[in-house]
Amino acid sequence: MNETIQTILKRRSVRAYESKQIDEKDIRQILVAGQYAPTAMGDQPWHFTVVKNNDLIEKLQLLCKASFKNSDIPSLRELSTRDDVHVFYHAPTLVIVSGDSKAVAPLWDCVLAMENMLLAASSLGISSCWVHSPMIVYGTPEGPASLSTLGLNFPEGHVPYAAAVFGYSAQPLPEAAPRKPDTVTFLK
Ligand SMILES: Cc1cc2nc3c(=O)[nH]c(=O)nc-3n(C[C@H](O)[C@H](O)[C@H](O)COP(=O)(O)O)c2cc1C
């Protein structure tokens, strides 16, 4: 198995991080990997917001939990009451990929960029976890204004489509869940 496929198979979502920050050169390489993802019509309709400020990450996670209090989803309401849950797992870096909502396929473009970044991070020994909370908050009526109040402003016409935390794992990498069988059809 080649190195690229090994990296794909060994990437896992990590939910406990050391406080040690990622080197600037590593985060920049990860961002370049994101920017080389394919995009519909070659649009590259994205913007990458990198949050390394611990105070801001903390404020954002409190905002997420506060906003989950009114969620229609019972598990999110439950999560909002739990002091032991940090929606960003105390990771030192959060990256949000926003995209121009008027582009051809911005959701897919931004998600592909994020997957490139998760894999690039894994290849550098840096762990990651997709975190959906920023997008959930953004989707609430007061979300965009609340995020803006914290200083999270996206370019004009942009919507956040993908977010993930990055850092060094504070625990051994979890095992991958078994893959579901019978999910492939070959038509010959
Ligand atoms: C669209 C999407 C949303 C996700 N949201 C979260 C999240 O909010 N918090 C979290 O801890 N993991 C989140 N995950 C990570 C998944 O839980 C994880 O990928 C899945 O359990 C498989 O584990 P693995 O990534 O280690 O293979 C999300 C993944 C995707 C694709």
The ligand as an SDF file (V2000), in Angstrom:
LIG
                    3D

 31 33  0  0  0  0  0  0  0  0999 V2000
  -20.3660   16.3870    8.0950 C   0  0  0  0  0  0  0  0  0  0  0  0
  -19.6550   15.8960    9.3320 C   0  0  0  0  0  0  0  0  0  0  0  0
  -19.9250   16.4780   10.5580 C   0  0  0  0  0  0  0  0  0  0  0  0
  -19.2290   16.0650   11.6900 C   0  0  0  0  0  0  0  0  0  0  0  0
  -19.4240   16.7340   12.8730 N   0  0  0  0  0  0  0  0  0  0  0  0
  -18.6970   16.4020   13.9490 C   0  0  0  0  0  0  0  0  0  0  0  0
  -18.8060   17.1610   15.1450 C   0  0  0  0  0  0  0  0  0  0  0  0
  -19.5090   18.1630   15.2220 O   0  0  0  0  0  0  0  0  0  0  0  0
  -18.0820   16.7540   16.2160 N   0  0  0  0  0  0  0  0  0  0  0  0
  -17.2780   15.6580   16.1510 C   0  0  0  0  0  0  0  0  0  0  0  0
  -16.6600   15.3270   17.1620 O   0  0  0  0  0  0  0  0  0  0  0  0
  -17.1250   14.9370   15.0300 N   0  0  0  0  0  0  0  0  0  0  0  0
  -17.8030   15.2930   13.9340 C   0  0  0  0  0  0  0  0  0  0  0  0
  -17.6360   14.6110   12.7580 N   0  0  0  0  0  0  0  0  0  0  0  0
  -16.6550   13.5040   12.7000 C   0  0  0  0  0  0  0  0  0  0  0  0
  -17.3380   12.1460   12.6120 C   0  0  0  0  0  0  0  0  0  0  0  0
  -18.0000   11.8760   13.8240 O   0  0  0  0  0  0  0  0  0  0  0  0
  -16.2760   11.0820   12.2840 C   0  0  0  0  0  0  0  0  0  0  0  0
  -15.7010   11.3720   11.0410 O   0  0  0  0  0  0  0  0  0  0  0  0
  -16.8900    9.6920   12.2490 C   0  0  0  0  0  0  0  0  0  0  0  0
  -17.3180    9.2940   13.5290 O   0  0  0  0  0  0  0  0  0  0  0  0
  -15.8840    8.6520   11.7340 C   0  0  0  0  0  0  0  0  0  0  0  0
  -14.7040    8.6550   12.5080 O   0  0  0  0  0  0  0  0  0  0  0  0
  -13.2750    8.9030   11.8270 P   0  0  0  0  0  0  0  0  0  0  0  0
  -13.2560   10.3090   11.2860 O   0  0  0  0  0  0  0  0  0  0  0  0
  -12.2850    8.7020   12.9430 O   0  0  0  0  0  0  0  0  0  0  0  0
  -13.0970    7.9020   10.7230 O   0  0  0  0  0  0  0  0  0  0  0  0
  -18.2920   15.0010   11.6110 C   0  0  0  0  0  0  0  0  0  0  0  0
  -18.0300   14.4170   10.3620 C   0  0  0  0  0  0  0  0  0  0  0  0
  -18.6840   14.8710    9.2370 C   0  0  0  0  0  0  0  0  0  0  0  0
  -18.3440   14.2650    7.8900 C   0  0  0  0  0  0  0  0  0  0  0  0
  1  2  1  0
  2  3  1  0
  2 30  2  0
  3  4  2  0
  4  5  1  0
  4 28  1  0
  5  6  2  0
  6  7  1  0
  6 13  1  0
  7  8  2  0
  7  9  1  0
  9 10  1  0
 10 11  2  0
 10 12  1  0
 12 13  2  0
 13 14  1  0
 14 15  1  0
 14 28  1  0
 15 16  1  0
 16 17  1  0
 16 18  1  0
 18 19  1  0
 18 20  1  0
 20 21  1  0
 20 22  1  0
 22 23  1  0
 23 24  1  0
 24 25  2  0
 24 26  1  0
 24 27  1  0
 28 29  2  0
 29 30  1  0
 30 31  1  0
M  END
$$$$
